[in-house]
Amino acid sequence: MPISGMTGFARVEGAHGAWTWAVEARSVNGRNLETRFRGPPSFETLERATREGSQARFQRGQLTVNVQAKRAETSGETQVNVAVLERYLRAGDPYVATGMVAKPTLDGLLALKGVIEAREDEDNADERALVEAAMTLSIAQALDGLKTARLEEGAALDPVLHGAVDRIEALTAQAEAEAAGQPAVLKERFARRMTELLGEAASEERVVQEAAAQAVKADVREELDRLVSHVAGARALLTGEGASGRRLDFLSQEFMRESNTLCSKSALTSLTAIGLELKAVIEQFREQVQNVE
């Protein structure tokens, strides 16, 4: 199953009867699924449909769904708002009486704001339900478009993530090859240290402690084995079913933990260099994983 990103955008327009609308759905990265909805008043079921649709399609990300709707002017009756008209007349009477202005004309009065009102026809219950159902369908289409956009982002991320895992695997193999020469180097250092300790008349307990410390430092087999195991785990997650972002994020932390320990145990400059490069690649992998659902 292809991986999915968490960033995307989709827009769907629709119309039914006197109504037209546009649905915009967008999402950004988020640790959990969070859906925000904004829509026209009195369409109560749209928000619930949006949340249910989001939960059915996504597992992570911050989603915003916006429905902008407009009802076209109908052939409803028009009427004169007498109260508004009278307020205009009273306000102008003093100026007309003193001759400062001419008497208002009918066309001028009717053009004043609020004097003419259009009484729109109300949707009946059946028509309202049809409009709401059509808007709900548009929301579903927008969410499908958003899912497609997120899958496209995932397709772009896929080679980047696989490339990082391949690089981690290659560096792990290099580290294993370098680590093979570490015991000999540490043995030589131990021999020198023993000479120093014996010259100080060191106790047998001190010698044993020094030997144990050197032995622990020489053994990086466990860290290398875990890195190999994590590489296999990362590949399985990148090609597996379902959202893998959280698990990949956790795996990137485990990658970093093992590379840090590898560097701390390194007794060779070459092995330390490989460990540092490994950490850099793991950090790049972790940054890209933040975009995966």
Buried (B, 14 or more C-beta within 10 A) or exposed (E): EEBBBBBBBBBBEBBBBBBBBBBBBBBEBBEEBBBEBEBBEEBEEBBEBBBEBBEEBBBBBBBBBBBEBEBEEBEEEEEEEEEBBEBBEEEBEEEEEEEEEEEEEEEEBEEBEEBBEEEBEEBEEEBBEBBBEBBBBBBBBBBBBBBEBBBBBBEEBBEEBBBBBBBBBEBBBBBBEBBEEBBEEBEEBBEEBBEEBEEEEBEEEEBEEBEEEBEEBBBBEEBBEBBBEBBEBBBEBBEEEEBBBBBBBEBBEBBBBBBBBBBEBBBBEBBBBBBBBBBEBBBBBBEBBEBBB
